[in-house]
Amino acid sequence: MTHGSSHPASTTDVLARFNQAFLQHDPSLLPALIAEDCVVERSNPTLESTHYIGREACLASWQGIAANRSGHFQVEEVMVMGEVGVIFWNYRTGSEPIDLLRAVNVMRVRDGLIVEGRGYVKTRVAVAA
């Protein structure tokens, strides 16, 4: 829901606020955006899990990423189709071509809150000379 309104925020508004948390490295922007029944499928499998289920688990995962200042996100494009949004982004950790990670997130927003996030990362390949 938008602050001071009984109408849910649009998918476009929710995803814009979500992106700002990562662009500004400000995890405090995320709690107001995440639904209780949120599910996240991470872009890279980890030893712990590839899925986070529930608001607290999803929020903790995203807040950890947003707080990390070792790199910088750039949003390339956001496409919204009703409740579904697709975010094309990259993450840079240095000045070399190998320091660039390209990815896409597929997000679902319901009643002004994120209920699902799926991340997909393009595999890094050697750059031709």
N, CA, C and O atoms as a printed pandas DataFrame, in Angstrom:
     atom_number atom_name residue_name chain_id  residue_number  x_coord  y_coord  z_coord
0              1         N          MET        A               1    0.837   -1.177    0.000
1              2        CA          MET        A               1    0.000    0.000    0.000
2              3         C          MET        A               1    0.884    1.243    0.000
3              4         O          MET        A               1    1.971    1.248    0.578
4              5         N          THR        A               2    0.420    2.254   -0.631
5              6        CA          THR        A               2    1.147    3.505   -0.587
6              7         C          THR        A               2    0.900    4.172    0.740
7              8         O          THR        A               2   -0.164    3.986    1.331
8              9         N          HIS        A               3    1.850    4.945    1.226
9             10        CA          HIS        A               3    1.707    5.623    2.493
10            11         C          HIS        A               3    0.582    6.639    2.412
11            12         O          HIS        A               3    0.529    7.437    1.476
12            13         N          GLY        A               4   -0.335    6.615    3.408
13            14        CA          GLY        A               4   -1.415    7.572    3.461
14            15         C          GLY        A               4   -2.515    7.299    2.450
15            16         O          GLY        A               4   -3.317    8.188    2.164
16            17         N          SER        A               5   -2.573    6.078    1.895
17            18        CA          SER        A               5   -3.571    5.754    0.891
18            19         C          SER        A               5   -4.121    4.363    1.161
19            20         O          SER        A               5   -3.416    3.496    1.678
20            21         N          SER        A               6   -5.381    4.156    0.808
21            22        CA          SER        A               6   -5.970    2.829    0.950
22            23         C          SER        A               6   -5.843    2.036   -0.345
23            24         O          SER        A               6   -6.299    0.894   -0.411
24            25         N          HIS        A               7   -5.233    2.619   -1.377
25            26        CA          HIS        A               7   -5.055    1.957   -2.659
26            27         C          HIS        A               7   -3.662    1.354   -2.737
27            28         O          HIS        A               7   -2.682    2.009   -2.382
28            29         N          PRO        A               8   -3.564    0.102   -3.203
29            30        CA          PRO        A               8   -2.235   -0.504   -3.346
30            31         C          PRO        A               8   -1.394    0.262   -4.363
31            32         O          PRO        A               8   -1.911    0.804   -5.340
32            33         N          ALA        A               9   -0.100    0.292   -4.114
33            34        CA          ALA        A               9    0.829    0.900   -5.070
34            35         C          ALA        A               9    0.855    0.038   -6.321
35            36         O          ALA        A               9    0.643   -1.172   -6.252
36            37         N          SER        A              10    1.114    0.656   -7.455
37            38        CA          SER        A              10    1.195   -0.082   -8.715
38            39         C          SER        A              10    2.473   -0.915   -8.754
39            40         O          SER        A              10    3.418   -0.665   -8.007
40            41         N          THR        A              11    2.481   -1.895   -9.626
41            42        CA          THR        A              11    3.682   -2.714   -9.826
42            43         C          THR        A              11    4.857   -1.827  -10.197
43            44         O          THR        A              11    5.968   -2.030   -9.707
44            45         N          THR        A              12    4.624   -0.849  -11.054
45            46        CA          THR        A              12    5.687    0.062  -11.474
46            47         C          THR        A              12    6.259    0.812  -10.273
47            48         O          THR        A              12    7.478    0.913  -10.132
48            49         N          ASP        A              13    5.401    1.334   -9.414
49            50        CA          ASP        A              13    5.858    2.070   -8.233
50            51         C          ASP        A              13    6.624    1.175   -7.263
51            52         O          ASP        A              13    7.671    1.565   -6.746
52            53         N          VAL        A              14    6.103   -0.019   -7.019
53            54        CA          VAL        A              14    6.757   -0.946   -6.090
54            55         C          VAL        A              14    8.148   -1.313   -6.600
55            56         O          VAL        A              14    9.111   -1.311   -5.832
56            57         N          LEU        A              15    8.257   -1.626   -7.877
57            58        CA          LEU        A              15    9.564   -2.021   -8.419
58            59         C          LEU        A              15   10.536   -0.851   -8.468
59            60         O          LEU        A              15   11.740   -1.047   -8.310
60            61         N          ALA        A              16   10.041    0.348   -8.683
61            62        CA          ALA        A              16   10.922    1.526   -8.641
62            63         C          ALA        A              16   11.488    1.703   -7.238
63            64         O          ALA        A              16   12.674    1.993   -7.079
64            65         N          ARG        A              17   10.656    1.533   -6.228
65            66        CA          ARG        A              17   11.128    1.655   -4.840
66            67         C          ARG        A              17   12.072    0.505   -4.481
67            68         O          ARG        A              17   13.059    0.711   -3.775
68            69         N          PHE        A              18   11.773   -0.696   -4.962
69            70        CA          PHE        A              18   12.631   -1.855   -4.748
70            71         C          PHE        A              18   14.023   -1.593   -5.349
71            72         O          PHE        A              18   15.039   -1.825   -4.694
72            73         N          ASN        A              19   14.058   -1.114   -6.580
73            74        CA          ASN        A              19   15.335   -0.833   -7.239
74            75         C          ASN        A              19   16.134    0.228   -6.490
75            76         O          ASN        A              19   17.358    0.122   -6.403
76            77         N          GLN        A              20   15.479    1.235   -5.953
77            78        CA          GLN        A              20   16.175    2.295   -5.224
78            79         C          GLN        A              20   16.946    1.737   -4.024
79            80         O          GLN        A              20   18.020    2.241   -3.697
80            81         N          ALA        A              21   16.419    0.720   -3.376
81            82        CA          ALA        A              21   17.121    0.123   -2.238
82            83         C          ALA        A              21   18.500   -0.386   -2.644
83            84         O          ALA        A              21   19.456   -0.274   -1.876
84            85         N          PHE        A              22   18.605   -0.937   -3.834
85            86        CA          PHE        A              22   19.871   -1.489   -4.310
86            87         C          PHE        A              22   20.771   -0.413   -4.918
87            88         O          PHE        A              22   21.987   -0.429   -4.730
88            89         N          LEU        A              23   20.170    0.507   -5.637
89            90        CA          LEU        A              23   20.948    1.589   -6.235
90            91         C          LEU        A              23   21.567    2.491   -5.176
91            92         O          LEU        A              23   22.678    2.990   -5.350
92            93         N          GLN        A              24   20.843    2.699   -4.075
93            94        CA          GLN        A              24   21.310    3.572   -2.992
94            95         C          GLN        A              24   21.969    2.800   -1.850
95            96         O          GLN        A              24   22.405    3.403   -0.869
96            97         N          HIS        A              25   22.047    1.469   -1.966
97            98        CA          HIS        A              25   22.570    0.619   -0.886
98            99         C          HIS        A              25   21.837    0.931    0.415
99           100         O          HIS        A              25   22.464    1.104    1.460
100          101         N          ASP        A              26   20.500    1.003    0.349
101          102        CA          ASP        A              26   19.678    1.372    1.503
102          103         C          ASP        A              26   18.650    0.287    1.806
103          104         O          ASP        A              26   17.523    0.353    1.314
104          105         N          PRO        A              27   19.024   -0.717    2.612
105          106        CA          PRO        A              27   18.104   -1.807    2.911
106          107         C          PRO        A              27   16.860   -1.376    3.698
107          108         O          PRO        A              27   15.890   -2.130    3.769
108          109         N          SER        A              28   16.875   -0.182    4.285
109          110        CA          SER        A              28   15.711    0.282    5.044
110          111         C          SER        A              28   14.509    0.579    4.149
111          112         O          SER        A              28   13.397    0.741    4.650
112          113         N          LEU        A              29   14.715    0.653    2.842
113          114        CA          LEU        A              29   13.618    0.905    1.912
114          115         C          LEU        A              29   12.794   -0.355    1.619
115          116         O          LEU        A              29   11.700   -0.258    1.063
116          117         N          LEU        A              30   13.299   -1.518    1.982
117          118        CA          LEU        A              30   12.667   -2.776    1.590
118          119         C          LEU        A              30   11.505   -3.266    2.455
119          120         O          LEU        A              30   10.559   -3.820    1.895
120          121         N          PRO        A              31   11.510   -3.101    3.773
121          122        CA          PRO        A              31   10.445   -3.711    4.578
122          123         C          PRO        A              31    9.021   -3.375    4.144
123          124         O          PRO        A              31    8.144   -4.235    4.223
124          125         N          ALA        A              32    8.774   -2.183    3.700
125          126        CA          ALA        A              32    7.420   -1.779    3.308
126          127         C          ALA        A              32    6.973   -2.401    1.986
127          128         O          ALA        A              32    5.831   -2.206    1.570
128          129         N          LEU        A              33    7.854   -3.145    1.322
129          130        CA          LEU        A              33    7.558   -3.659   -0.013
130          131         C          LEU        A              33    7.316   -5.161   -0.074
131          132         O          LEU        A              33    6.897   -5.669   -1.114
132          133         N          ILE        A              34    7.567   -5.880    1.008
133          134        CA          ILE        A              34    7.602   -7.346    0.961
134          135         C          ILE        A              34    6.375   -7.949    1.651
135          136         O          ILE        A              34    6.067   -7.610    2.793
136          137         N          ALA        A              35    5.678   -8.850    0.944
137          138        CA          ALA        A              35    4.489   -9.516    1.470
138          139         C          ALA        A              35    4.865  -10.636    2.439
139          140         O          ALA        A              35    5.970  -11.176    2.381
140          141         N          GLU        A              36    3.947  -10.972    3.315
141          142        CA          GLU        A              36    4.163  -12.059    4.290
142          143         C          GLU        A              36    4.425  -13.393    3.600
143          144         O          GLU        A              36    5.210  -14.198    4.101
144          145         N          ASP        A              37    3.785  -13.642    2.461
145          146        CA          ASP        A              37    3.910  -14.925    1.773
146          147         C          ASP        A              37    4.908  -14.879    0.606
147          148         O          ASP        A              37    4.812  -15.675   -0.328
148          149         N          CYS        A              38    5.844  -13.968    0.666
149          150        CA          CYS        A              38    6.833  -13.803   -0.399
150          151         C          CYS        A              38    7.707  -15.058   -0.542
151          152         O          CYS        A              38    8.038  -15.724    0.439
152          153         N          VAL        A              39    8.063  -15.352   -1.787
153          154        CA          VAL        A              39    8.969  -16.453   -2.106
154          155         C          VAL        A              39   10.021  -15.924   -3.073
155          156         O          VAL        A              39    9.693  -15.253   -4.051
156          157         N          VAL        A              40   11.291  -16.231   -2.795
157          158        CA          VAL        A              40   12.387  -15.802   -3.654
158          159         C          VAL        A              40   13.155  -17.024   -4.122
159          160         O          VAL        A              40   13.509  -17.896   -3.329
160          161         N          GLU        A              41   13.404  -17.072   -5.416
161          162        CA          GLU        A              41   14.302  -18.067   -5.998
162          163         C          GLU        A              41   15.559  -17.323   -6.391
163          164         O          GLU        A              41   15.532  -16.480   -7.288
164          165         N          ARG        A              42   16.658  -17.628   -5.726
165          166        CA          ARG        A              42   17.920  -16.915   -5.960
166          167         C          ARG        A              42   18.495  -17.241   -7.321
167          168         O          ARG        A              42   18.228  -18.291   -7.906
168          169         N          SER        A              43   19.292  -16.309   -7.801
169          170        CA          SER        A              43   19.917  -16.481   -9.112
170          171         C          SER        A              43   21.028  -17.517   -9.090
171          172         O          SER        A              43   21.286  -18.170  -10.102
172          173         N          ASN        A              44   21.685  -17.675   -7.954
173          174        CA          ASN        A              44   22.773  -18.651   -7.836
174          175         C          ASN        A              44   22.483  -19.591   -6.684
175          176         O          ASN        A              44   22.178  -19.143   -5.579
176          177         N          PRO        A              45   22.575  -20.892   -6.930
177          178        CA          PRO        A              45   22.395  -21.824   -5.815
178          179         C          PRO        A              45   23.468  -21.611   -4.744
179          180         O          PRO        A              45   24.620  -21.304   -5.048
180          181         N          THR        A              46   23.070  -21.778   -3.517
181          182        CA          THR        A              46   24.006  -21.689   -2.403
182          183         C          THR        A              46   23.952  -22.994   -1.632
183          184         O          THR        A              46   23.062  -23.813   -1.862
184          185         N          LEU        A              47   24.884  -23.198   -0.729
185          186        CA          LEU        A              47   24.868  -24.404    0.087
186          187         C          LEU        A              47   23.638  -24.454    0.986
187          188         O          LEU        A              47   23.105  -25.529    1.262
188          189         N          GLU        A              48   23.189  -23.281    1.444
189          190        CA          GLU        A              48   22.055  -23.229    2.355
190          191         C          GLU        A              48   20.743  -23.529    1.646
191          192         O          GLU        A              48   19.968  -24.363    2.113
192          193         N          SER        A              49   20.483  -22.861    0.525
193          194        CA          SER        A              49   19.225  -23.026   -0.173
194          195         C          SER        A              49   19.200  -22.142   -1.405
195          196         O          SER        A              49   19.951  -21.170   -1.490
196          197         N          THR        A              50   18.342  -22.470   -2.359
197          198        CA          THR        A              50   18.152  -21.596   -3.497
198          199         C          THR        A              50   16.834  -20.836   -3.374
199          200         O          THR        A              50   16.539  -19.979   -4.208
200          201         N          HIS        A              51   16.051  -21.131   -2.366
201          202        CA          HIS        A              51   14.764  -20.485   -2.167
202          203         C          HIS        A              51   14.676  -19.878   -0.777
203          204         O          HIS        A              51   15.225  -20.408    0.189
204          205         N          TYR        A              52   13.974  -18.756   -0.698
205          206        CA          TYR        A              52   13.622  -18.155    0.582
206          207         C          TYR        A              52   12.110  -18.091    0.623
207          208         O          TYR        A              52   11.478  -17.654   -0.338
208          209         N          ILE        A              53   11.537  -18.516    1.708
209          210        CA          ILE        A              53   10.087  -18.563    1.838
210          211         C          ILE        A              53    9.675  -17.746    3.051
211          212         O          ILE        A              53   10.185  -17.947    4.153
212          213         N          GLY        A              54    8.748  -16.825    2.835
213          214        CA          GLY        A              54    8.240  -15.978    3.909
214          215         C          GLY        A              54    8.912  -14.620    3.926
215          216         O          GLY        A              54   10.039  -14.455    3.458
216          217         N          ARG        A              55    8.199  -13.657    4.472
217          218        CA          ARG        A              55    8.650  -12.268    4.468
218          219         C          ARG        A              55   10.020  -12.089    5.104
219          220         O          ARG        A              55   10.888  -11.441    4.521
220          221         N          GLU        A              56   10.226  -12.647    6.279
221          222        CA          GLU        A              56   11.480  -12.425    7.004
222          223         C          GLU        A              56   12.681  -12.979    6.251
223          224         O          GLU        A              56   13.723  -12.327    6.186
224          225         N          ALA        A              57   12.547  -14.174    5.683
225          226        CA          ALA        A              57   13.659  -14.780    4.945
226          227         C          ALA        A              57   13.966  -13.984    3.664
227          228         O          ALA        A              57   15.129  -13.726    3.355
228          229         N          CYS        A              58   12.928  -13.603    2.932
229          230        CA          CYS        A              58   13.128  -12.835    1.692
230          231         C          CYS        A              58   13.720  -11.469    2.002
231          232         O          CYS        A              58   14.645  -11.011    1.331
232          233         N          LEU        A              59   13.177  -10.826    3.026
233          234        CA          LEU        A              59   13.655   -9.505    3.419
234          235         C          LEU        A              59   15.119   -9.556    3.839
235          236         O          LEU        A              59   15.908   -8.705    3.428
236          237         N          ALA        A              60   15.491  -10.537    4.650
237          238        CA          ALA        A              60   16.876  -10.655    5.100
238          239         C          ALA        A              60   17.827  -10.854    3.916
239          240         O          ALA        A              60   18.908  -10.267    3.878
240          241         N          SER        A              61   17.424  -11.675    2.963
241          242        CA          SER        A              61   18.266  -11.912    1.789
242          243         C          SER        A              61   18.461  -10.627    0.996
243          244         O          SER        A              61   19.590  -10.253    0.679
244          245         N          TRP        A              62   17.361   -9.953    0.676
245          246        CA          TRP        A              62   17.463   -8.726   -0.124
246          247         C          TRP        A              62   18.157   -7.599    0.633
247          248         O          TRP        A              62   18.905   -6.822    0.040
248          249         N          GLN        A              63   17.916   -7.506    1.934
249          250        CA          GLN        A              63   18.585   -6.453    2.704
250          251         C          GLN        A              63   20.094   -6.671    2.735
251          252         O          GLN        A              63   20.860   -5.709    2.680
252          253         N          GLY        A              64   20.524   -7.924    2.822
253          254        CA          GLY        A              64   21.951   -8.216    2.795
254          255         C          GLY        A              64   22.595   -7.790    1.488
255          256         O          GLY        A              64   23.705   -7.256    1.483
256          257         N          ILE        A              65   21.910   -8.021    0.389
257          258        CA          ILE        A              65   22.428   -7.616   -0.922
258          259         C          ILE        A              65   22.453   -6.094   -1.032
259          260         O          ILE        A              65   23.443   -5.518   -1.483
260          261         N          ALA        A              66   21.368   -5.446   -0.620
261          262        CA          ALA        A              66   21.285   -3.983   -0.723
262          263         C          ALA        A              66   22.352   -3.298    0.132
263          264         O          ALA        A              66   22.870   -2.250   -0.254
264          265         N          ALA        A              67   22.681   -3.871    1.275
265          266        CA          ALA        A              67   23.656   -3.260    2.186
266          267         C          ALA        A              67   25.097   -3.434    1.723
267          268         O          ALA        A              67   25.978   -2.694    2.160
268          269         N          ASN        A              68   25.347   -4.396    0.851
269          270        CA          ASN        A              68   26.701   -4.688    0.390
270          271         C          ASN        A              68   27.190   -3.570   -0.531
271          272         O          ASN        A              68   26.615   -3.339   -1.594
272          273         N          ARG        A              69   28.237   -2.889   -0.125
273          274        CA          ARG        A              69   28.772   -1.762   -0.899
274          275         C          ARG        A              69   29.997   -2.141   -1.735
275          276         O          ARG        A              69   30.721   -1.261   -2.200
276          277         N          SER        A              70   30.235   -3.440   -1.930
277          278        CA          SER        A              70   31.417   -3.849   -2.695
278          279         C          SER        A              70   31.219   -3.710   -4.207
279          280         O          SER        A              70   32.165   -3.875   -4.978
280          281         N          GLY        A              71   30.006   -3.411   -4.620
281          282        CA          GLY        A              71   29.728   -3.231   -6.045
282          283         C          GLY        A              71   28.593   -2.245   -6.227
283          284         O          GLY        A              71   28.044   -1.712   -5.262
284          285         N          HIS        A              72   28.252   -2.014   -7.490
285          286        CA          HIS        A              72   27.209   -1.037   -7.803
286          287         C          HIS        A              72   26.237   -1.608   -8.818
287          288         O          HIS        A              72   26.638   -2.143   -9.852
288          289         N          PHE        A              73   24.958   -1.488   -8.510
289          290        CA          PHE        A              73   23.907   -1.913   -9.416
290          291         C          PHE        A              73   23.590   -0.820  -10.420
291          292         O          PHE        A              73   23.732    0.370  -10.137
292          293         N          GLN        A              74   23.159   -1.245  -11.594
293          294        CA          GLN        A              74   22.610   -0.333  -12.592
294          295         C          GLN        A              74   21.387   -1.023  -13.182
295          296         O          GLN        A              74   21.467   -2.165  -13.634
296          297         N          VAL        A              75   20.269   -0.332  -13.175
297          298        CA          VAL        A              75   19.057   -0.857  -13.789
298          299         C          VAL        A              75   19.105   -0.503  -15.267
299          300         O          VAL        A              75   19.231    0.668  -15.627
300          301         N          GLU        A              76   19.005   -1.509  -16.118
301          302        CA          GLU        A              76   19.016   -1.283  -17.563
302          303         C          GLU        A              76   17.615   -1.006  -18.094
303          304         O          GLU        A              76   17.416   -0.105  -18.909
304          305         N          GLU        A              77   16.654   -1.783  -17.629
305          306        CA          GLU        A              77   15.282   -1.645  -18.123
306          307         C          GLU        A              77   14.336   -2.343  -17.168
307          308         O          GLU        A              77   14.681   -3.361  -16.568
308          309         N          VAL        A              78   13.143   -1.792  -17.031
309          310        CA          VAL        A              78   12.077   -2.422  -16.261
310          311         C          VAL        A              78   10.852   -2.493  -17.159
311          312         O          VAL        A              78   10.425   -1.486  -17.724
312          313         N          MET        A              79   10.296   -3.677  -17.282
313          314        CA          MET        A              79    9.069   -3.872  -18.054
314          315         C          MET        A              79    7.998   -4.375  -17.099
315          316         O          MET        A              79    8.245   -5.281  -16.302
316          317         N          VAL        A              80    6.815   -3.790  -17.179
317          318        CA          VAL        A              80    5.713   -4.173  -16.297
318          319         C          VAL        A              80    4.535   -4.627  -17.131
319          320         O          VAL        A              80    4.125   -3.962  -18.082
320          321         N          MET        A              81    3.995   -5.787  -16.748
321          322        CA          MET        A              81    2.816   -6.362  -17.399
322          323         C          MET        A              81    1.847   -6.781  -16.299
323          324         O          MET        A              81    1.870   -7.925  -15.846
324          325         N          GLY        A              82    1.000   -5.854  -15.875
325          326        CA          GLY        A              82    0.059   -6.143  -14.794
326          327         C          GLY        A              82    0.789   -6.342  -13.483
327          328         O          GLY        A              82    1.487   -5.442  -13.016
328          329         N          GLU        A              83    0.635   -7.517  -12.882
329          330        CA          GLU        A              83    1.284   -7.831  -11.602
330          331         C          GLU        A              83    2.722   -8.291  -11.768
331          332         O          GLU        A              83    3.434   -8.439  -10.775
332          333         N          VAL        A              84    3.164   -8.521  -12.992
333          334        CA          VAL        A              84    4.500   -9.066  -13.246
334          335         C          VAL        A              84    5.420   -7.959  -13.765
335          336         O          VAL        A              84    5.046   -7.166  -14.630
336          337         N          GLY        A              85    6.619   -7.931  -13.218
337          338        CA          GLY        A              85    7.631   -6.995  -13.677
338          339         C          GLY        A              85    8.917   -7.739  -13.975
339          340         O          GLY        A              85    9.248   -8.721  -13.310
340          341         N          VAL        A              86    9.635   -7.269  -14.971
341          342        CA          VAL        A              86   10.921   -7.839  -15.347
342          343         C          VAL        A              86   11.953   -6.726  -15.234
343          344         O          VAL        A              86   11.818   -5.671  -15.854
344          345         N          ILE        A              87   12.986   -6.978  -14.433
345          346        CA          ILE        A              87   14.040   -5.993  -14.202
346          347         C          ILE        A              87   15.331   -6.521  -14.815
347          348         O          ILE        A              87   15.851   -7.552  -14.388
348          349         N          PHE        A              88   15.845   -5.816  -15.813
349          350        CA          PHE        A              88   17.153   -6.131  -16.387
350          351         C          PHE        A              88   18.167   -5.241  -15.678
351          352         O          PHE        A              88   17.991   -4.024  -15.625
352          353         N          TRP        A              89   19.223   -5.835  -15.135
353          354        CA          TRP        A              89   20.190   -5.050  -14.366
354          355         C          TRP        A              89   21.586   -5.608  -14.551
355          356         O          TRP        A              89   21.779   -6.718  -15.048
356          357         N          ASN        A              90   22.554   -4.804  -14.133
357          358        CA          ASN        A              90   23.918   -5.306  -14.059
358          359         C          ASN        A              90   24.523   -4.870  -12.736
359          360         O          ASN        A              90   24.059   -3.935  -12.084
360          361         N          TYR        A              91   25.577   -5.584  -12.369
361          362        CA          TYR        A              91   26.257   -5.341  -11.102
362          363         C          TYR        A              91   27.748   -5.289  -11.384
363          364         O          TYR        A              91   28.321   -6.255  -11.889
364          365         N          ARG        A              92   28.374   -4.175  -11.063
365          366        CA          ARG        A              92   29.796   -3.972  -11.356
366          367         C          ARG        A              92   30.590   -3.946  -10.047
367          368         O          ARG        A              92   30.251   -3.232   -9.104
368          369         N          THR        A              93   31.665   -4.755  -10.022
369          370        CA          THR        A              93   32.544   -4.805   -8.854
370          371         C          THR        A              93   33.935   -4.249   -9.142
371          372         O          THR        A              93   34.778   -4.194   -8.247
372          373         N          GLY        A              94   34.179   -3.841  -10.372
373          374        CA          GLY        A              94   35.473   -3.283  -10.754
374          375         C          GLY        A              94   35.398   -2.721  -12.156
375          376         O          GLY        A              94   34.317   -2.620  -12.736
376          377         N          SER        A              95   36.563   -2.350  -12.710
377          378        CA          SER        A              95   36.582   -1.691  -14.020
378          379         C          SER        A              95   36.825   -2.652  -15.187
379          380         O          SER        A              95   36.702   -2.246  -16.343
380          381         N          GLU        A              96   37.159   -3.886  -14.919
381          382        CA          GLU        A              96   37.443   -4.854  -15.985
382          383         C          GLU        A              96   36.149   -5.484  -16.498
383          384         O          GLU        A              96   35.160   -5.560  -15.769
384          385         N          PRO        A              97   36.158   -5.939  -17.764
385          386        CA          PRO        A              97   34.951   -6.586  -18.303
386          387         C          PRO        A              97   34.478   -7.771  -17.458
387          388         O          PRO        A              97   33.274   -8.001  -17.340
388          389         N          ILE        A              98   35.393   -8.508  -16.881
389          390        CA          ILE        A              98   35.030   -9.669  -16.053
390          391         C          ILE        A              98   34.331   -9.246  -14.760
391          392         O          ILE        A              98   33.705  -10.073  -14.097
392          393         N          ASP        A              99   34.430   -7.979  -14.401
393          394        CA          ASP        A              99   33.834   -7.465  -13.169
394          395         C          ASP        A              99   32.377   -7.054  -13.335
395          396         O          ASP        A              99   31.802   -6.432  -12.442
396          397         N          LEU        A             100   31.781   -7.395  -14.462
397          398        CA          LEU        A             100   30.399   -7.028  -14.741
398          399         C          LEU        A             100   29.536   -8.278  -14.777
399          400         O          LEU        A             100   29.827   -9.228  -15.503
400          401         N          LEU        A             101   28.486   -8.266  -13.996
401          402        CA          LEU        A             101   27.518   -9.356  -13.949
402          403         C          LEU        A             101   26.213   -8.836  -14.530
403          404         O          LEU        A             101   25.733   -7.783  -14.110
404          405         N          ARG        A             102   25.629   -9.547  -15.480
405          406        CA          ARG        A             102   24.346   -9.140  -16.071
406          407         C          ARG        A             102   23.287  -10.139  -15.644
407          408         O          ARG        A             102   23.537  -11.342  -15.576
408          409         N          ALA        A             103   22.090   -9.616  -15.355
409          410        CA          ALA        A             103   21.052  -10.496  -14.843
410          411         C          ALA        A             103   19.664   -9.923  -15.088
411          412         O          ALA        A             103   19.501   -8.799  -15.563
412          413         N          VAL        A             104   18.681  -10.730  -14.748
413          414        CA          VAL        A             104   17.280  -10.319  -14.846
414          415         C          VAL        A             104   16.530  -10.894  -13.644
415          416         O          VAL        A             104   16.791  -12.018  -13.216
416          417         N          ASN        A             105   15.611  -10.119  -13.114
417          418        CA          ASN        A             105   14.714  -10.589  -12.067
418          419         C          ASN        A             105   13.295  -10.531  -12.598
419          420         O          ASN        A             105   12.895   -9.552  -13.228
420          421         N          VAL        A             106   12.544  -11.579  -12.341
421          422        CA          VAL        A             106   11.122  -11.612  -12.667
422          423         C          VAL        A             106   10.388  -11.501  -11.339
423          424         O          VAL        A             106   10.548  -12.340  -10.452
424          425         N          MET        A             107    9.587  -10.461  -11.217
425          426        CA          MET        A             107    8.944  -10.137   -9.952
426          427         C          MET        A             107    7.422  -10.185  -10.106
427          428         O          MET        A             107    6.884   -9.879  -11.170
428          429         N          ARG        A             108    6.744  -10.573   -9.032
429          430        CA          ARG        A             108    5.284  -10.536   -9.008
430          431         C          ARG        A             108    4.857   -9.668   -7.831
431          432         O          ARG        A             108    5.326   -9.856   -6.709
432          433         N          VAL        A             109    3.969   -8.722   -8.092
433          434        CA          VAL        A             109    3.467   -7.795   -7.082
434          435         C          VAL        A             109    1.958   -8.003   -6.952
435          436         O          VAL        A             109    1.236   -8.040   -7.948
436          437         N          ARG        A             110    1.499   -8.136   -5.716
437          438        CA          ARG        A             110    0.073   -8.287   -5.451
438          439         C          ARG        A             110   -0.316   -7.326   -4.334
439          440         O          ARG        A             110    0.332   -7.288   -3.288
440          441         N          ASP        A             111   -1.357   -6.564   -4.554
441          442        CA          ASP        A             111   -1.854   -5.613   -3.547
442          443         C          ASP        A             111   -0.748   -4.674   -3.055
443          444         O          ASP        A             111   -0.694   -4.336   -1.872
444          445         N          GLY        A             112    0.122   -4.259   -3.961
445          446        CA          GLY        A             112    1.161   -3.294   -3.633
446          447         C          GLY        A             112    2.361   -3.867   -2.903
447          448         O          GLY        A             112    3.179   -3.110   -2.380
448          449         N          LEU        A             113    2.488   -5.202   -2.856
449          450        CA          LEU        A             113    3.618   -5.843   -2.173
450          451         C          LEU        A             113    4.231   -6.924   -3.064
451          452         O          LEU        A             113    3.536   -7.562   -3.855
452          453         N          ILE        A             114    5.519   -7.114   -2.924
453          454        CA          ILE        A             114    6.213   -8.159   -3.690
454          455         C          ILE        A             114    5.904   -9.511   -3.070
455          456         O          ILE        A             114    6.114   -9.720   -1.875
456          457         N          VAL        A             115    5.397  -10.435   -3.900
457          458        CA          VAL        A             115    5.079  -11.778   -3.432
458          459         C          VAL        A             115    6.005  -12.833   -4.015
459          460         O          VAL        A             115    6.060  -13.962   -3.528
460          461         N          GLU        A             116    6.738  -12.454   -5.067
461          462        CA          GLU        A             116    7.633  -13.428   -5.687
462          463         C          GLU        A             116    8.759  -12.720   -6.416
463          464         O          GLU        A             116    8.555  -11.686   -7.053
464          465         N          GLY        A             117    9.949  -13.291   -6.312
465          466        CA          GLY        A             117   11.098  -12.804   -7.042
466          467         C          GLY        A             117   11.920  -13.982   -7.533
467          468         O          GLY        A             117   12.287  -14.862   -6.755
468          469         N          ARG        A             118   12.205  -13.993   -8.823
469          470        CA          ARG        A             118   13.059  -15.041   -9.410
470          471         C          ARG        A             118   14.228  -14.366  -10.100
471          472         O          ARG        A             118   14.035  -13.494  -10.947
472          473         N          GLY        A             119   15.436  -14.763   -9.742
473          474        CA          GLY        A             119   16.628  -14.160  -10.317
474          475         C          GLY        A             119   17.333  -15.092  -11.272
475          476         O          GLY        A             119   17.456  -16.289  -11.014
476          477         N          TYR        A             120   17.801  -14.529  -12.391
477          478        CA          TYR        A             120   18.542  -15.280  -13.397
478          479         C          TYR        A             120   19.770  -14.479  -13.776
479          480         O          TYR        A             120   19.671  -13.297  -14.102
480          481         N          VAL        A             121   20.938  -15.125  -13.733
481          482        CA          VAL        A             121   22.200  -14.447  -14.017
482          483         C          VAL        A             121   22.822  -15.015  -15.269
483          484         O          VAL        A             121   22.859  -16.231  -15.461
484          485         N          LYS        A             122   23.313  -14.129  -16.124
485          486        CA          LYS        A             122   24.033  -14.547  -17.317
486          487         C          LYS        A             122   25.411  -15.016  -16.895
487          488         O          LYS        A             122   26.098  -14.329  -16.140
488          489         N          THR        A             123   25.818  -16.174  -17.373
489          490        CA          THR        A             123   27.113  -16.728  -17.039
490          491         C          THR        A             123   28.215  -15.833  -17.584
491          492         O          THR        A             123   28.150  -15.357  -18.717
492          493         N          ARG        A             124   29.224  -15.615  -16.758
493          494        CA          ARG        A             124   30.392  -14.829  -17.206
494          495         C          ARG        A             124   31.203  -15.679  -18.169
495          496         O          ARG        A             124   31.436  -16.866  -17.939
496          497         N          VAL        A             125   31.625  -15.045  -19.249
497          498        CA          VAL        A             125   32.453  -15.738  -20.225
498          499         C          VAL        A             125   33.696  -14.906  -20.476
499          500         O          VAL        A             125   33.720  -13.701  -20.225
500          501         N          ALA        A             126   34.714  -15.561  -20.967
501          502        CA          ALA        A             126   35.954  -14.839  -21.284
502          503         C          ALA        A             126   35.680  -13.848  -22.400
503          504         O          ALA        A             126   34.939  -14.134  -23.340
504          505         N          VAL        A             127   36.284  -12.693  -22.282
505          506        CA          VAL        A             127   36.111  -11.644  -23.284
506          507         C          VAL        A             127   37.200  -11.794  -24.341
507          508         O          VAL        A             127   38.384  -11.907  -24.023
508          509         N          ALA        A             128   36.777  -11.795  -25.610
509          510        CA          ALA        A             128   37.733  -11.942  -26.719
510          511         C          ALA        A             128   38.606  -10.704  -26.804
511          512         O          ALA        A             128   38.134   -9.587  -26.592
512          513         N          ALA        A             129   39.870  -10.901  -27.113
513          514        CA          ALA        A             129   40.817   -9.783  -27.228
514          515         C          ALA        A             129   40.589   -9.010  -28.500
515          516         O          ALA        A             129   41.292   -8.035  -28.765
